Amino acid sequence: MAGNNIQQRVLCLRFSALGDAAIAAVVIQACAADNPQVHFVFAGPPLTAPLFHGLQNVSFLPIDTTVPLRTIYSALKKTNPTHVADLHSVLRTFLLRTVFFFRGLPVAFLHKGRRARRKMLAQPVASAPLRPVYLRYADTLKRLGFATPSLSKVQVIPFRPRPWKQVGVAPFARHRGKQWEPERMHKVALWLAEQGTQVLLFGGGGREAALLERWTKDHQNISLAPERFDLQFQAVAALDVMISMDSANMHFASALGVPVLSLWGATHPKAGFY
């Protein structure tokens, strides 16, 4: 076990997906603020690094999931953790946390509540809403002894009154069932532009990029967000509002303190995915 004279260092594992890592970032930021004597190390997707800039007792470790597991373990071990919080609970992180457990470190892992989710989907009307994912992350850290009293269900980011100077529009989602018809989002973007709002379009590559490029030709107030991911974070932070599907863009904006208007399709509101 780690000695009492050693600074506590909590290694937090969340290797994917981007949206889930963004949710975890918010929880870790709050936990770090509530536990200033503890250092937190977030091991996650390289693209989420900007979410951890400027935090005194939080550091970021980019994880390349294409390398062998022993290579990942070697990098994690060098952070000298005293505790391990598995915020992913997949086979890869299970194996890693098990090694740390047998080294004598306190370990806690995310309880995903899959059985309760299956029950809720089978009987959605009769079922109570499931515990939100961000509170499940906080529960994991609490089981290690690091509470997050500043994290509350009632915390919301207030909408700024119109007119909005700059609005982000992210019309795509990873799963088609989560996505509103793009042409309808096109009309939303055009309406905002006609009101004098600068509209920034966020999307991926290939067909998405080609479609958004066409939208920019409809009005001078519509433009594409920067391609570089770090510059995208800066662009999101400057928005008055982000309009998106249930996608990573929604979580990135929330993590940066930007109000979000999200359109949910197949994601059930009781499933806790927010």
C-alpha positions in Angstrom: 0.0 0.0 0.0 1.1 3.6 -0.6 2.7 5.3 2.4 0.9 8.1 4.2 3.9 10.4 3.6 3.5 10.2 -0.2 1.2 12.7 -2.0 -1.9 10.9 -3.2 -2.0 10.6 -7.0 -5.1 9.3 -8.6 -4.8 7.7 -12.0 -8.0 7.9 -13.9 -8.5 5.7 -16.9 -10.9 6.6 -19.8 -9.4 5.7 -23.1 -12.5 6.4 -25.3 -14.9 7.7 -26.6 -14.3 11.4 -27.0 -17.7 12.4 -25.6 -17.4 10.2 -22.5 -13.9 11.4 -21.9 -15.2 15.0 -22.0 -17.8 14.1 -19.4 -15.1 12.5 -17.2 -13.0 15.7 -17.6 -15.8 17.8 -15.9 -16.0 15.4 -13.0 -12.2 15.2 -12.5 -12.0 19.0 -12.6 -14.6 19.3 -9.9 -13.0 16.5 -7.8 -9.6 18.2 -8.2 -11.1 21.5 -7.0 -12.7 19.7 -4.0 -9.5 17.8 -3.2 -6.7 20.3 -3.8 -4.1 18.3 -1.8 -4.5 15.4 -4.3 -3.0 15.1 -7.8 -5.2 13.6 -10.5 -3.7 12.1 -13.7 -6.2 11.6 -16.5 -5.1 8.9 -19.1 -7.3 9.3 -22.1 -7.6 10.2 -25.8 -4.9 12.6 -27.0 -7.5 14.9 -28.6 -9.0 15.7 -25.2 -5.8 17.2 -23.8 -7.1 20.9 -24.1 -9.8 20.1 -21.6 -7.1 19.8 -18.9 -4.9 22.8 -19.6 -4.3 25.2 -16.8 -5.4 22.9 -13.9 -2.9 23.0 -11.0 -3.4 19.5 -9.6 -4.5 17.7 -12.8 -2.2 16.4 -15.4 -2.9 14.6 -18.7 -1.5 11.4 -20.2 -2.3 10.7 -23.8 -3.0 7.1 -24.5 -2.4 5.4 -27.8 -4.7 2.4 -27.8 -3.0 0.9 -30.9 0.1 0.0 -29.0 0.5 -3.2 -26.9 -1.1 -3.3 -23.5 2.3 -3.7 -21.8 3.4 -0.4 -23.4 0.3 1.4 -22.0 0.9 -0.1 -18.6 4.6 1.1 -18.6 3.4 4.6 -19.3 0.7 4.5 -16.6 3.2 3.1 -14.1 5.5 6.1 -14.6 2.8 8.4 -13.3 3.5 6.9 -9.8 -0.2 6.5 -8.9 -1.3 5.7 -5.3 -4.9 5.0 -6.4 -6.5 3.9 -9.7 -10.0 4.9 -10.9 -11.2 2.9 -13.9 -13.8 5.2 -15.5 -14.1 3.0 -18.6 -14.6 -0.6 -17.3 -13.7 -2.4 -20.5 -11.5 -5.5 -20.9 -8.3 -3.4 -21.5 -8.8 -1.2 -18.4 -9.9 -4.3 -16.4 -6.5 -6.0 -17.1 -4.6 -2.8 -16.3 -6.4 -2.1 -13.0 -6.0 -5.7 -12.0 -2.2 -5.4 -12.3 -2.3 -2.3 -10.1 -4.5 -4.0 -7.7 -2.0 -6.9 -7.2 0.7 -4.2 -6.7 -1.3 -3.2 -3.7 -3.0 0.0 -4.9 -6.6 0.9 -4.0 -8.7 0.4 -7.2 -12.3 1.4 -8.0 -14.1 0.9 -11.2 -17.1 2.3 -13.0 -20.4 0.5 -12.4 -22.2 0.9 -15.8 -25.6 -0.4 -14.6 -26.2 -2.4 -17.8 -28.8 -4.7 -16.2 -30.8 -1.7 -15.0 -30.5 -0.1 -18.5 -31.8 -3.3 -20.1 -34.7 -3.3 -17.7 -35.4 0.4 -18.4 -35.4 -0.1 -22.2 -37.8 -3.1 -21.8 -40.2 -1.1 -19.6 -39.4 2.6 -20.2 -42.6 4.1 -18.8 -42.6 2.2 -15.6 -38.9 2.6 -15.0 -37.3 5.4 -13.0 -34.5 7.4 -14.7 -31.1 5.8 -14.4 -28.2 7.5 -12.6 -26.4 9.9 -14.9 -23.0 8.9 -16.2 -21.2 11.9 -14.7 -22.5 10.9 -11.3 -21.3 7.3 -11.9 -17.9 8.7 -12.5 -18.1 10.7 -9.3 -19.2 7.6 -7.4 -16.1 5.8 -8.6 -13.8 8.5 -7.3 -15.8 8.6 -4.0 -15.2 4.9 -3.5 -11.5 5.7 -3.4 -12.2 8.4 -0.7 -12.4 11.4 -3.0 -15.8 13.0 -2.7 -17.0 15.8 -5.1 -19.5 17.8 -3.1 -19.4 20.7 -5.6 -20.9 18.4 -8.3 -24.6 18.7 -8.3 -27.6 17.5 -10.4 -29.0 21.0 -10.4 -25.9 22.6 -12.0 -26.7 24.1 -15.3 -25.0 26.5 -17.7 -27.4 29.4 -18.2 -28.3 30.5 -21.7 -27.2 33.9 -22.8 -30.0 36.1 -24.1 -30.3 36.7 -27.8 -29.1 38.1 -30.0 -26.2 35.6 -30.2 -23.1 36.8 -31.8 -21.6 33.4 -32.6 -23.3 30.0 -32.6 -21.9 26.6 -33.3 -23.9 24.1 -35.3 -22.9 20.4 -35.2 -25.4 18.5 -37.3 -23.9 15.1 -37.2 -23.7 12.2 -34.8 -21.8 8.9 -34.8 -25.0 6.9 -34.9 -27.7 7.7 -37.5 -30.5 7.2 -35.0 -29.2 10.1 -33.0 -29.1 12.5 -35.9 -31.8 14.9 -37.0 -32.2 15.3 -40.8 -29.2 17.4 -41.9 -31.3 19.5 -44.2 -33.3 20.7 -41.2 -30.2 21.7 -39.5 -29.2 23.5 -42.6 -32.3 25.6 -42.3 -31.5 26.3 -38.7 -28.0 27.5 -39.6 -29.4 29.6 -42.5 -32.0 31.2 -40.2 -29.4 32.1 -37.6 -27.1 33.6 -40.3 -30.0 35.7 -41.6 -30.5 37.2 -38.1 -26.9 38.4 -38.2 -25.4 35.6 -36.2 -22.0 34.2 -37.1 -22.5 30.4 -37.6 -19.6 28.0 -37.2 -20.2 24.5 -38.6 -18.6 21.5 -36.8 -18.3 18.1 -38.5 -16.0 15.3 -39.6 -14.3 14.6 -42.8 -15.4 13.1 -46.1 -19.1 13.5 -46.9 -19.8 15.5 -43.8 -17.1 18.1 -44.7 -18.3 18.3 -48.3 -21.9 18.9 -47.2 -20.9 21.6 -44.7 -18.7 23.3 -47.3 -21.8 23.6 -49.5 -23.7 25.2 -46.6 -21.1 28.0 -46.3 -22.0 29.1 -49.8 -25.5 30.0 -48.8 -24.6 33.0 -46.6 -21.6 35.0 -45.7 -22.2 34.5 -42.0 -21.8 30.7 -42.3 -18.3 29.3 -42.1 -16.4 26.1 -41.2 -14.8 25.6 -37.8 -11.0 25.1 -37.8 -9.8 21.7 -38.8 -7.2 21.4 -36.1 -8.7 20.0 -33.0 -7.0 22.4 -30.5 -8.2 25.3 -32.6 -11.7 23.8 -32.6 -11.6 23.9 -28.7 -10.7 27.5 -28.8 -13.6 28.2 -31.3 -16.1 26.3 -29.1 -15.0 28.2 -26.0 -15.9 31.5 -27.8 -19.4 30.5 -28.7 -22.6 32.0 -27.2 -24.4 28.7 -27.8 -23.7 25.3 -29.3 -26.5 23.5 -31.2 -25.8 19.8 -31.7 -27.0 16.3 -31.7 -26.2 13.9 -28.8 -22.6 13.9 -29.8 -19.1 14.7 -28.6 -19.5 18.3 -29.6 -22.3 18.6 -27.0 -20.0 17.3 -24.3 -17.0 19.4 -25.4 -19.1 22.6 -25.2 -20.5 21.7 -21.8 -17.0 20.9 -20.5 -15.9 24.4 -21.7 -18.8 26.1 -20.0 -20.7 26.9 -23.2 -24.6 26.6 -23.2 -25.8 23.7 -25.3 -29.1 23.1 -27.2 -29.0 19.4 -28.1 -31.4 17.5 -30.2 -31.8 13.9 -29.1 -33.0 11.1 -31.3 -32.7 7.5 -30.3 -31.0 8.2 -27.0 -33.6 7.6 -24.3 -33.8 10.5 -21.8 -34.0 8.0 -18.9 -30.8 6.2 -19.8 -28.5 8.6 -18.0 -26.3 9.4 -21.0 -25.7 13.1 -20.2 
